[in-house]
Amino acid sequence: MHVFSARKSFLGGVVLGLGCILFLSGCRAINLERPLTETNEFQDANLDGVWTISDKDSKPKKGDPQVVFAIENVENKYYSVSGMLPGPVSFTISRIPDDKDAAALFACIRTEDEPGDGKKVSYSLVRYTSSPDEIGIWTITKELQDGEDFKKLCQDPARPNLVTADAEDVRAWCKNHAGEMELIFTLKRARFKTENARQTFLHISKFLPAHIRRVTAILAGPKDSEEKITDEQQKKMRAEFAAVRKWLSGSREMLSPELGVIFDQYISMQINGRKGRDVQHEIGIYTELIGKIMNLQLLE
């Protein structure tokens, strides 16, 4: 789990989702070489639903843009999707007794990057607590990661910040230090204006991320972003716009006129003869605008 530079510029600095939020804010998580668990060891029914997220110290004003994303349990793994995400973030849950013999829940988060020359998968670990309408995200502080016992988990000198120890050693470390982690984010269950608004949010969120992921890979191809888009990139981009156009044809009844206009403008944007950097920037503007309209029109 990390911030991908192409994606960060591509979305104009928009927060990418549960995993990447930690890094955009400067918070820390444990970066793992492999997942702590492949499937949920603990089923948390409170996680399913749609959420907003904020810094523990922030007090958002009414009307401010909110980061909104859905979490769903699919085949014994959790997935987080959003209209603002380049791709789904998946995670599995482990329950580890902490140093006070209580039950500490840890999310092992899996993210994928497609830079144009293949897929890169990374893993990370955060602690969380949940109730029906609120989730707390607890991060691993710099002080903990500077400790000698943590450094022993990072056994590869070439990758000093990557945990390469086996799962049992990681679990033992978490057990000893769960109570020392810092609450940094609070997730609150999103309230939609209507059930139709909720369905519209999910409809967009389940389509747009995959499209954004593919477009990101196209624009992160062999040509530098300062160079003009190649003929091959143009061909692939037009195919992606055609896919959006087809999706729109079956989605008009769900979308507001304002959202429909923005999507129409997006797929009509000029790409011939333009620099990859400029196309990325313009797509980022459209993506952010779609997210703002969704928040304004769909959320209470």
N, C-alpha and C positions, 0 to 999 in steps of 0.2 A: 504494500500500500504506500504510494507516494504520489506527489504531484508531478504530472508529466508536462514538460514545458510546452509542448505543442498544444496540448489540451488547455493549458492555462491561458495562453494567448488566444487560442481558438474561441474560448468562451468569454474573452474579455475580462477575466478575473472572477467570473461567477463561480460560486462554491459548487463543487462537483458532487457532493453526497456524503454519506455517513463516514466513510473512510477518509476521504481527502480533506474533509473539513478540519480534521485534527492537524493536518500539515499546513494548510493555508493559514491557520491561526497561530502557528508556531508551537503547537503542543506536540507531545512526544508519545510514541507508542513503541512497542517492541517489534522490531522487524525480524521475521522468522524465515529460515531457509525452507521450511516445510510447514504444513498446517499442524496445529496442535491436535486436531481431530478432523476426520473426513466428513463425518455426519454428526448431527446433534446428539450430544450425550444428555442433554436436558431440553425438554420441550417447554418453551415459555409462551403460553397463550397470550400474554399481554403484548407481545411484540407485533402481532398481526394488526395491520391498519395503516393509516396515513398520518404522518407526523410533521411538525415544524420543529426547528432547532434554533437555539440561541445560546450565546455565551452566558455563563452563570452570572456575570456582572452586568450584562446588557439589559436595557429597558427599552425595547423597540416601541416607536411611536405608532399610533394607529395610521394605517395606510402605507407604512414602510414595507418594501419587498420582503417576503419571507421565503426561506428555503423550505420547500415542501417535497416530501418523498414518501413512497409507500414501502412497507415491509411485508413480505408474504412468505409463508413456509411452503416450500415446493420440494417434494421428494426428500424430506428430512434435512433440508438446508434452507436457510433464510436468504431472501433476495431483497435488495433495496433498489428501487427504480424511481426515476423522476424525469419530468420533461427537460430538466436541466442537466441530466447526466449523460456523458458520452457512452456509457455502458452500464450494465447492472453490476452492483457490488454484492457479492455473496459472502455469507459468514455462517459459521457453525458455533454452537454454544457448548461450553464445558462448565461444570460445577466443581469448584475446587475449595476445600475447607481452608479458611484463612488462618492467620496466626492466633485468632481468638476462638477457634473451633466453630466458627459460623460458616455459612455457605456463601462463597463468593462466586459470582457468575462472570465468565470471561467470553468475549466474542473474538473468535479467530477470523479475521477479515481477509478475504481473497479479492484482489483486483487484477485486472488485465489491461495491458497496454498493447496497442497495435501500431507501432511506429512506421509501418509501411514495409518492413522487411521481416516480419514475423511477429509472433505473439509473445509477450513477456508477462509472466505471472509472478506476483509477489504476495506475501502474507504478513499480517501484523496482529497484534494482540492488545486489546483494551479490556478493562473491567467495566461492568455496568450494573446498575440496579434498576428494577422496573416495578411499576404498579399499573393498574388499568389505564391511567391517563397520563402517566409521566415516566420518562426513562432518564436516569442519570448516567453520564459517561465519565468514567474515572480514568485519568491518564497516568502514565508512568513518568514521574518527575525526572528532571535532569540529575538530581541528587541520587536517586535510586540507580539510574543507569551509569553513574560515575562510580558506584560501589564496586569493590573488588569481587564480591560474589556474583554480581551481574556480568562483569568482564569475563569471568570464567566460562560463561555461557557462549561467549563469542570466541570460538576456538580457532578461527581462520585468520591469521595475521593480515592476509590480503584484503579481508572484509571485516574490519574491526567493529562495525556497528551492526553486523548481522548475526543473529543467534543461530549457531550451528549445532548446539548441544541437542541431545535427544529429548523427546517429549517429557519423560519422567523428571529430568533435571529442571526443565522449564516449569513444570507443575510444582516442584518442590520450592523453587524460587518464588513463584506466585503465592504459594501457601504462606511463606514467611513474610511477604511484603504487601499482601493485599490491603491490609489496614493502613498502609502508609501512602497509598495512591491518592491523587488529587481530583476532586470533582470539578470538572471544567465546563461541561455542556449539559443542558437540560433539554430533553425532547418532550414536547407536549402534543397530545393527540389533536390533529387538525379537525376543525369544525367547518363543514361545508354548508353553503346556503340551502341546498336541496340535495336529494339523492341523485338527481340528474347531474348536478354539478360534480358530485363525487365520481360518477361514472365517466363524465367527460375528462376529468383529471386523469383517471386511470387509463382511459382510451388513448389519450395523447402520450402519456408517460410510457406506455408499453410499445408504442411505435417509434417515437422520436429518438430515444437513446441509441437504438441499433443503427438508425440512419446517421446520426451524428458520429458514431463510432466508425462507420465505413467512410464517411467524408473526411474525417480526421486522418485516417490511414491513407486516403488518396492524396491529400495535400501534404502529407509528411513523406512523400515519395522521394525518389533519388534526386530531384531537383531542389536546390536551395530555395527558401521562401522568398529571397530577393530576386529570383529569376522568374520569368514569365511562365505561366502554366503551360505544360506541354500538350501536344495534340492528344496523347493517350490519357492524360489527366482530364482534359476537357471531355473526352468521350465517356469516361467513367462518371464524371460529375453530372453530365446530362442524363445518364442512365439512372443516377440517384434522384435527380429532380423528377424524372418520369415516374419513379416509384412513389414519390411524395404526391405527385399529381393523381395517381391511381388511388392512393389512400384517401386523398381529399374527396374524390368523387363519391366514396362511400361513407364519408364522415360529415358532410355538410350539415345534416340535420342536428348533429351533436354540437357543432361549433357555433360560437356567436359570430355575427357578421364581422366584428373587429378582428377576431382570430382568423377567420377565413381570408380577409384582406391581407393580413400579414403573411400568411402562408403563400398566398398567390404572388405577392411581391417577392418573397424569398425565392421561389422556384423560377421567377422571371429575371433574376439578377444577371447582370452581364459578367461573363467569366473569360471570354475570348480576348487574348492579348493582355491580360492583367497579371500582375505579380501574385504569387501564392500568398504572400504576406497580406496584401490588400484584400484578397478574397477571404482569408481567414478572419480578418478584422470585421468585414461586413457581415459575415455569417454569425460572428459573435454578437453583433448588435441585434440581428434578428432573433437569435436564440434568447438573449436577455429580455428582449421586448415580449416575446411569447410567454416567458415565465412571469413577467410582471402583470401581463393581462390575465393570465390564468389565476394568479393570486388575487387580483382585484375583483374579478368576476365570479370566482368559484368559492373563495373562502369567506366565512362570516367576518 
